[in-house]
Amino acid sequence: METFTAYRYVLSQVGAYCLGLDKESFQTRIEKTKKYGFQYCLEQANKITKASERALAYQSLQMWFEVTHKGRTALPVFLDWCSSGISLISALTRCVIGMESCGVFNIASAGNFYKLMADELNGELGTDFTRGTCKPFTIPFYYGGDKNVKDALGENAEVFHKIYKKLVPGGYEFRAKTIESWNEKAYYYAWVLPNGYEVEIPVLQDPVLQTVDIGEEMSLKCSFKLQGPRPTYLEGRNGELYRNNHTKGNGANIIHSVDAFVLEEMHGMAHMPKARAFDILYKSTITSENTEFGDRFNGWDIPELARIFQAWKDTNYPSVMWFYLLADCEGIQLPPELYSQLVQLANRLPNEEFNIISIHDEFGCLPTHVNDMRKNANTIYANIYRSNMLDYFNKVFKMDITVNPFSQDIYDRLLEVDYLLS
């Protein structure tokens, strides 16, 4: 992974927000920002019409001013997760073609999956779609929605299906089989993420008393109990439920829960320095190559450890939450595979703790810690690719989505990609 100094990340941020270079390489953003200078970037920021984007541009300029004149700043550098939904689906299915389409490996298309879709559609149909006009109907599609695609393309909707299947074959199968898996007679779906967090998605409403007028003149009223389907997404940050009445939401439910898991891992890794992780691991655990797997784990009487250990057995994902849960334990026996994964994870952690800001698939931190933040994201993504998380979801939802074979070479490449966060 190519790394940069804190000052160069500041220049990159200015290039992204003031010059519209957010889909270009870090090097291009840095060089053009230096070439045009502060005054020109300010003039370009003044031309931005959307208030939220203009505010980000001004903030990046303030950060540049502070580091230039004061040598420090308290403002964060923000980076976006590359096409987060579809890139996560591609990691779960181990679909390398999908990862390439999302730009995980290649800066030429980093974060530009929707531009790639637009170019393919334009080539097939002679249309003039752009990244901005293609994105609104592409995102609902990969979670199961057809309406937006049909509204945009009409009788050419099947062309979109064909292109999407070519660019993201794993995602296309994921979409189809998560739609098929919906059981409208279920009361809820529930599963446990690799960090031990529990997810519960209601499907049927609880019986509730409803009262309606059945006669205007006599004002007669009838009370009855109603129980019906309620396809929902995850509960939002403010307690609201994200609903989509046009589709059946298991695909969205799965990926949104993985999204939340990624967010928790990013925060957990930022606050777990490498030295502390190794100290916890060495003081709290023991491992023996001669002990059978079934006899090895002795933390079943600690509910949090029991839950995360079962989650690891189900998914083969070593969550950073292990270090937090083991901190107050002694003599916990771990199987060699898990122990080895935790050692590997500890080696990837930052040398010092840092704060992180997260807004869905956008992550920010002080310029001095951006290299660590990017490295943490790569680690999470590579471990999702290596994991059996989709095998676990297949069992929960009674699906048979194909999980491609694991490749150590792909795993090693994912640990060092440059533009997963860009």
Backbone torsions as a table, in degrees:
resi	resn	phi	psi	omega
1	MET	NA	126.3	178.3
2	GLU	-72.5	130.9	-178.8
3	THR	-112.4	162.0	-177.6
4	PHE	-138.3	160.7	174.8
5	THR	-73.9	163.3	179.4
6	ALA	-58.8	-42.0	-178.5
7	TYR	-62.6	-38.5	-179.1
8	ARG	-70.9	-30.7	173.7
9	TYR	-65.7	-35.4	176.5
10	VAL	-63.3	-46.0	177.9
11	LEU	-60.9	-39.2	178.6
12	SER	-62.6	-39.6	178.3
13	GLN	-64.6	-41.9	177.2
14	VAL	-61.5	-44.1	178.7
15	GLY	-61.6	-37.3	-179.9
16	ALA	-69.1	-46.2	-171.8
17	TYR	-88.7	-32.5	-177.4
18	CYS	-94.4	-33.6	-175.1
19	LEU	-106.8	0.5	177.9
20	GLY	68.8	32.0	-175.7
21	LEU	-102.7	23.3	-174.0
22	ASP	-64.2	-19.4	177.8
23	LYS	-100.4	7.7	175.9
24	GLU	-95.5	171.0	179.5
25	SER	-67.2	158.4	175.9
26	PHE	-56.5	-42.6	-176.7
27	GLN	-62.2	-41.3	179.1
28	THR	-64.5	-43.4	178.9
29	ARG	-60.4	-44.7	-177.5
30	ILE	-64.9	-48.8	-175.9
31	GLU	-64.0	-42.4	-178.0
32	LYS	-71.5	-34.5	176.4
33	THR	-63.4	-45.4	178.3
34	LYS	-64.1	-39.0	-178.3
35	LYS	-64.1	-45.1	-174.3
36	TYR	-83.8	-29.9	175.6
37	GLY	84.0	171.7	-172.5
38	PHE	-64.1	-47.2	-174.0
39	GLN	-62.6	-43.1	179.3
40	TYR	-64.1	-42.1	179.5
41	CYS	-63.5	-36.9	176.5
42	LEU	-64.4	-41.9	178.3
43	GLU	-62.1	-39.8	178.4
44	GLN	-68.3	-36.4	177.8
45	ALA	-63.8	-38.1	180.0
46	ASN	-64.8	-21.4	-178.8
47	LYS	-86.1	-11.5	-178.3
48	ILE	-70.7	127.2	-173.9
49	THR	-88.9	-32.6	-178.8
50	LYS	-76.1	123.8	-171.4
51	ALA	-59.4	-44.4	-176.8
52	SER	-65.2	-38.1	179.7
53	GLU	-72.1	-36.4	177.5
54	ARG	-65.4	-38.7	178.7
55	ALA	-62.5	-41.1	178.3
56	LEU	-65.4	-37.6	178.1
57	ALA	-63.6	-45.8	178.3
58	TYR	-62.1	-38.9	179.8
59	GLN	-63.4	-41.0	179.4
60	SER	-64.3	-37.0	177.7
61	LEU	-68.3	-37.9	176.5
62	GLN	-62.7	-40.9	178.6
63	MET	-62.4	-43.3	178.4
64	TRP	-61.9	-43.9	179.4
65	PHE	-61.3	-44.5	-176.9
66	GLU	-64.8	-46.1	-177.9
67	VAL	-70.3	-27.8	179.1
68	THR	-73.3	-41.7	-173.1
69	HIS	-100.7	-22.2	-178.3
70	LYS	-115.3	-16.8	-179.5
71	GLY	79.9	8.3	-179.5
72	ARG	-160.4	164.6	175.8
73	THR	-154.1	152.0	175.4
74	ALA	-105.0	8.9	-179.1
75	LEU	-92.5	146.5	-176.2
76	PRO	-91.1	153.3	166.8
77	VAL	-92.4	131.4	179.9
78	PHE	-109.0	139.9	174.6
79	LEU	-132.1	145.4	179.4
80	ASP	-94.7	142.8	171.0
81	TRP	-72.2	130.8	-173.5
82	CYS	-64.4	111.4	177.4
83	SER	40.9	61.9	-161.7
84	SER	-54.7	-49.0	-175.7
85	GLY	-61.9	-53.0	-176.1
86	ILE	-73.2	-28.9	176.8
87	SER	-70.1	-34.4	175.7
88	LEU	-69.0	-40.4	175.6
89	ILE	-59.9	-41.7	-179.6
90	SER	-65.5	-36.1	177.2
91	ALA	-68.4	-42.7	179.8
92	LEU	-61.4	-40.8	-178.7
93	THR	-87.0	-4.9	-174.7
94	ARG	55.9	43.1	-178.4
95	CYS	-93.3	100.0	-176.9
96	VAL	-67.5	-36.0	178.2
97	ILE	-60.1	-43.4	178.3
98	GLY	-63.1	-41.9	177.8
99	MET	-61.1	-42.5	179.1
100	GLU	-64.4	-39.0	179.3
101	SER	-65.1	-32.2	179.6
102	CYS	-79.6	-11.8	-179.4
103	GLY	86.6	17.8	-179.6
104	VAL	-61.4	-38.0	-177.0
105	PHE	-96.0	-20.1	-165.2
106	ASN	-133.6	120.8	-178.6
107	ILE	-63.3	-23.4	-178.1
108	ALA	-57.5	-25.8	178.9
109	SER	-127.7	19.6	-176.5
110	ALA	-58.1	122.3	178.6
111	GLY	69.0	8.9	-173.3
112	ASN	-114.0	31.1	177.5
113	PHE	-56.7	-38.3	-176.9
114	TYR	-72.5	-30.7	173.7
115	LYS	-68.4	-39.3	177.2
116	LEU	-61.2	-43.7	176.5
117	MET	-61.1	-44.4	-179.2
118	ALA	-62.1	-44.1	-180.0
119	ASP	-62.7	-40.9	178.8
120	GLU	-64.4	-44.0	178.5
121	LEU	-62.7	-43.9	-179.7
122	ASN	-62.8	-38.0	178.5
123	GLY	-66.6	-36.6	-178.8
124	GLU	-79.5	-39.5	-168.9
125	LEU	-111.1	-9.8	-176.5
126	GLY	71.7	24.4	-179.8
127	THR	-87.6	-178.3	-179.0
128	ASP	-128.1	42.5	177.7
129	PHE	-66.2	147.3	173.1
130	THR	-116.4	174.6	175.2
131	ARG	-55.3	-43.6	-176.6
132	GLY	-67.0	-35.0	-178.5
133	THR	-86.0	-20.8	-179.9
134	CYS	-83.2	-34.7	-174.4
135	LYS	-58.3	-42.2	-175.2
136	PRO	-62.1	-29.2	178.6
137	PHE	-100.5	-8.4	177.0
138	THR	-81.3	-42.0	-177.4
139	ILE	-60.7	-50.1	178.7
140	PRO	-61.5	-29.8	-177.8
141	PHE	-62.9	-46.6	-174.7
142	TYR	-73.6	-8.5	170.6
143	TYR	-95.1	-5.0	176.2
144	GLY	125.5	-7.4	-175.1
145	GLY	-84.3	133.6	176.6
146	ASP	-105.9	-23.4	-169.8
147	LYS	-58.2	-46.6	-176.6
148	ASN	-63.9	-38.3	178.2
149	VAL	-66.0	-43.8	179.2
150	LYS	-64.7	-38.6	178.0
151	ASP	-63.8	-38.0	-176.2
152	ALA	-80.6	-34.5	-170.9
153	LEU	-116.5	-12.9	179.0
154	GLY	58.9	-126.5	-176.8
155	GLU	-70.5	-9.3	178.1
156	ASN	-92.4	12.0	-178.8
157	ALA	-58.7	-32.9	-179.3
158	GLU	-65.7	-27.8	176.1
159	VAL	-63.8	-39.6	177.1
160	PHE	-61.3	-44.5	177.8
161	HIS	-55.9	-46.3	-177.0
162	LYS	-62.8	-44.4	-179.0
163	ILE	-66.6	-44.4	-179.6
164	TYR	-61.4	-41.7	179.3
165	LYS	-63.4	-35.5	178.7
166	LYS	-69.6	-42.7	-175.8
167	LEU	-78.3	-34.3	-176.4
168	VAL	-136.5	70.2	-176.9
169	PRO	-59.2	-39.6	177.7
170	GLY	-65.5	-40.3	178.8
171	GLY	-66.8	-33.5	179.7
172	TYR	-66.4	-44.5	176.8
173	GLU	-66.4	-41.0	178.0
174	PHE	-55.9	-45.4	-179.6
175	ARG	-60.8	-50.5	-175.9
176	ALA	-62.3	-43.6	-173.1
177	LYS	-81.7	-25.2	173.2
178	THR	-72.4	-32.5	174.4
179	ILE	-63.9	-46.2	-179.7
180	GLU	-62.4	-27.6	-173.0
181	SER	-76.8	-13.1	-175.1
182	TRP	-62.3	128.9	178.1
183	ASN	-118.2	99.9	-174.3
184	GLU	-71.9	-7.2	177.6
185	LYS	-93.6	-5.7	178.3
186	ALA	-73.9	147.5	175.8
187	TYR	-77.6	-36.3	-179.9
188	TYR	-164.8	162.4	167.0
189	TYR	-110.8	144.2	179.6
190	ALA	-145.0	141.4	175.5
191	TRP	-154.3	170.4	-178.8
192	VAL	-119.5	129.8	178.5
193	LEU	-79.6	163.2	-176.3
194	PRO	-59.4	-20.2	177.6
195	ASN	-89.6	7.0	178.5
196	GLY	89.7	-2.8	179.5
197	TYR	-73.7	138.0	-177.8
198	GLU	-98.1	139.4	178.1
199	VAL	-118.3	134.0	175.4
200	GLU	-134.5	124.4	-178.7
201	ILE	-114.9	114.0	178.3
202	PRO	-70.3	141.4	176.5
203	VAL	-113.5	-53.2	176.7
204	LEU	-97.3	139.6	172.4
205	GLN	-70.1	147.9	169.9
206	ASP	-65.2	148.9	176.8
207	PRO	-56.4	128.3	179.4
208	VAL	-128.9	150.6	-178.5
209	LEU	-82.4	122.4	179.2
210	GLN	-116.5	138.7	178.8
211	THR	-123.3	128.7	-179.6
212	VAL	-134.0	153.0	173.3
213	ASP	-78.0	131.2	177.0
214	ILE	-116.5	3.1	177.1
215	GLY	-159.0	118.6	-175.9
216	GLU	-65.1	-49.8	-172.5
217	GLU	-68.2	-40.1	-174.8
218	MET	-95.7	-5.8	-179.1
219	SER	51.3	40.9	177.6
220	LEU	-74.4	142.8	178.7
221	LYS	-127.0	144.3	179.7
222	CYS	-126.3	132.7	178.0
223	SER	-105.2	138.5	179.0
224	PHE	-150.9	165.2	178.6
225	LYS	-102.8	135.6	-177.5
226	LEU	-118.0	129.9	174.9
227	GLN	-133.5	116.3	-174.9
228	GLY	-145.6	171.4	-176.7
229	PRO	-69.6	144.4	177.7
230	ARG	-139.7	80.4	178.1
231	PRO	-65.9	119.6	-176.0
232	THR	-129.6	163.7	171.1
233	TYR	-101.7	-163.8	178.9
234	LEU	-71.8	156.6	175.1
235	GLU	-68.8	133.3	-177.2
236	GLY	-76.4	173.4	-176.6
237	ARG	-63.5	-28.2	-179.6
238	ASN	-99.8	13.5	176.7
239	GLY	94.2	-7.2	-179.2
240	GLU	-78.2	156.4	176.5
241	LEU	-102.7	131.6	177.5
242	TYR	-83.4	112.1	-177.0
243	ARG	-108.3	151.9	170.6
244	ASN	-141.7	105.3	-174.3
245	ASN	-80.2	-5.2	-178.1
246	HIS	-94.1	-16.5	-176.4
247	THR	-133.9	171.7	176.6
248	LYS	-106.1	124.5	-156.4
249	GLY	-92.8	22.2	-177.6
250	ASN	-64.2	-37.4	178.3
251	GLY	-60.5	-45.8	178.2
252	ALA	-66.5	-41.6	180.0
253	ASN	-58.2	-46.0	-178.6
254	ILE	-63.3	-52.0	-174.0
255	ILE	-69.5	-36.0	177.6
256	HIS	-66.6	-33.8	176.7
257	SER	-70.2	-37.2	175.9
258	VAL	-67.1	-38.2	173.7
259	ASP	-54.4	-48.3	179.9
260	ALA	-63.9	-37.7	177.9
261	PHE	-62.9	-45.0	178.3
262	VAL	-58.8	-43.7	179.6
263	LEU	-59.5	-45.8	-180.0
264	GLU	-64.2	-39.5	179.2
265	GLU	-65.9	-40.2	178.6
266	MET	-60.2	-44.3	178.6
267	HIS	-67.7	-43.6	-178.3
268	GLY	-62.6	-40.7	179.8
269	MET	-70.3	-36.3	179.2
270	ALA	-63.0	-28.7	-176.2
271	HIS	-104.7	14.1	178.5
272	MET	-125.3	88.7	179.6
273	PRO	-62.7	154.7	-176.2
274	LYS	-56.7	-46.8	-176.7
275	ALA	-62.6	-40.8	178.9
276	ARG	-65.4	-40.0	-179.8
277	ALA	-62.2	-45.2	179.4
278	PHE	-66.9	-37.5	178.0
279	ASP	-61.2	-44.6	178.3
280	ILE	-63.4	-45.0	-176.2
281	LEU	-63.5	-43.4	-177.0
282	TYR	-74.0	-33.8	-177.4
283	LYS	-82.9	-25.5	-169.2
284	SER	-104.9	-15.3	-172.1
285	THR	-127.1	159.2	170.8
286	ILE	-135.6	151.8	177.6
287	THR	-143.0	143.8	-178.9
288	SER	-137.5	125.5	-179.1
289	GLU	-67.7	-18.0	-176.2
290	ASN	-91.7	-5.9	-178.5
291	THR	-89.7	135.0	178.1
292	GLU	-65.1	149.2	-177.6
293	PHE	-53.6	-45.9	-174.9
294	GLY	-64.0	-25.5	-177.9
295	ASP	-96.8	-4.8	-168.2
296	ARG	-75.3	-46.7	-173.8
297	PHE	-80.1	127.3	-176.4
298	ASN	-122.7	26.8	-178.2
299	GLY	-109.0	22.0	-176.1
300	TRP	-65.1	-22.8	-179.5
301	ASP	-82.8	-2.9	174.6
302	ILE	-105.1	105.5	-169.8
303	PRO	-52.3	-44.1	-177.8
304	GLU	-65.1	-40.5	178.3
305	LEU	-68.9	-39.9	179.3
306	ALA	-61.3	-41.9	-178.1
307	ARG	-67.2	-44.2	-177.2
308	ILE	-73.3	-29.7	176.9
309	PHE	-68.2	-41.9	177.2
310	GLN	-64.4	-37.7	178.0
311	ALA	-64.3	-38.2	176.9
312	TRP	-65.9	-42.3	177.6
313	LYS	-60.2	-36.7	-178.2
314	ASP	-74.4	-34.2	-169.6
315	THR	-117.5	-18.6	-176.1
316	ASN	59.7	34.8	176.4
317	TYR	-113.2	121.9	-179.8
318	PRO	-87.5	93.8	-177.4
319	SER	-71.8	147.6	174.9
320	VAL	-63.3	-19.9	178.8
321	MET	-59.7	-23.2	176.6
322	TRP	-54.7	-42.5	-176.9
323	PHE	-65.7	-38.1	179.0
324	TYR	-68.0	-38.6	-177.7
325	LEU	-77.0	-30.3	-179.5
326	LEU	-80.6	-12.9	-172.4
327	ALA	-57.4	-33.5	-177.6
328	ASP	-103.4	15.9	-176.6
329	CYS	-110.3	164.1	174.3
330	GLU	-139.0	144.6	172.1
331	GLY	64.3	29.5	178.7
332	ILE	-79.6	123.4	179.8
333	GLN	-84.8	128.8	178.6
334	LEU	-122.3	144.2	175.5
335	PRO	-65.8	150.5	-176.1
336	PRO	-54.8	-38.9	-177.6
337	GLU	-63.8	-45.5	178.9
338	LEU	-65.5	-45.0	180.0
339	TYR	-58.2	-44.7	179.6
340	SER	-62.9	-40.7	179.0
341	GLN	-64.6	-38.7	179.5
342	LEU	-69.7	-35.5	174.8
343	VAL	-63.6	-44.0	178.1
344	GLN	-61.8	-42.5	178.7
345	LEU	-63.2	-44.2	179.9
346	ALA	-59.0	-37.5	179.4
347	ASN	-66.3	-21.9	-178.9
348	ARG	-92.3	-7.2	-176.2
349	LEU	-75.5	159.1	-178.1
350	PRO	-69.5	159.0	178.8
351	ASN	-73.6	-27.5	178.0
352	GLU	-138.8	152.3	-179.0
353	GLU	-68.1	145.4	175.4
354	PHE	-148.2	157.9	179.2
355	ASN	-87.0	149.5	-178.9
356	ILE	-135.4	143.7	175.5
357	ILE	-111.7	134.5	-179.1
358	SER	-131.0	134.1	174.3
359	ILE	-131.1	94.9	-176.2
360	HIS	56.7	-105.0	-177.0
361	ASP	-106.8	20.2	177.4
362	GLU	-116.0	132.4	-175.6
363	PHE	-127.3	138.6	-178.7
364	GLY	-134.1	150.1	175.3
365	CYS	-157.8	173.3	176.6
366	LEU	-62.1	149.0	-176.7
367	PRO	-53.8	-30.2	-177.5
368	THR	-69.5	-12.9	-175.4
369	HIS	-117.6	8.6	-175.6
370	VAL	-64.3	-38.0	177.6
371	ASN	-58.1	-43.1	179.0
372	ASP	-66.4	-40.2	-180.0
373	MET	-62.5	-43.1	178.0
374	ARG	-64.7	-41.2	179.1
375	LYS	-63.0	-41.3	177.8
376	ASN	-61.2	-42.6	179.3
377	ALA	-61.9	-43.4	178.1
378	ASN	-59.8	-41.7	-179.6
379	THR	-62.3	-45.9	179.7
380	ILE	-61.2	-46.9	-176.6
381	TYR	-64.8	-43.8	178.8
382	ALA	-63.3	-38.5	179.9
383	ASN	-71.0	-30.9	172.9
384	ILE	-65.0	-43.6	178.0
385	TYR	-58.6	-43.4	-178.2
386	ARG	-72.9	-24.7	-170.8
387	SER	-71.7	173.3	173.8
388	ASN	-107.6	30.7	-176.0
389	MET	-59.7	-41.0	-178.9
390	LEU	-70.6	-32.9	173.2
391	ASP	-59.2	-40.3	177.8
392	TYR	-64.7	-46.0	178.3
393	PHE	-63.5	-34.4	175.9
394	ASN	-58.5	-39.5	179.0
395	LYS	-70.4	-43.6	-178.1
396	VAL	-61.4	-43.8	-173.6
397	PHE	-101.6	6.8	178.5
398	LYS	56.2	51.3	179.7
399	MET	-114.2	172.9	174.8
400	ASP	-137.2	46.9	178.2
401	ILE	-65.6	134.2	-178.3
402	THR	-68.4	131.4	171.7
403	VAL	-112.2	115.6	-176.9
404	ASN	-66.6	157.6	-179.4
405	PRO	-60.6	147.9	178.1
406	PHE	-74.3	140.4	175.7
407	SER	-123.9	121.7	178.5
408	GLN	-63.2	-34.6	179.1
409	ASP	-63.5	-44.6	178.1
410	ILE	-64.1	-42.3	178.6
411	TYR	-58.0	-46.8	-179.7
412	ASP	-63.6	-37.8	178.2
413	ARG	-66.3	-39.8	-178.7
414	LEU	-64.7	-30.8	178.0
415	LEU	-65.5	-20.7	-173.0
416	GLU	-121.6	14.6	-179.3
417	VAL	-67.2	154.9	-173.9
418	ASP	-95.4	-22.9	-168.0
419	TYR	-130.6	27.8	170.0
420	LEU	-62.9	-45.6	167.5
421	LEU	-102.9	118.7	-177.7
422	SER	-142.0	NA	NA
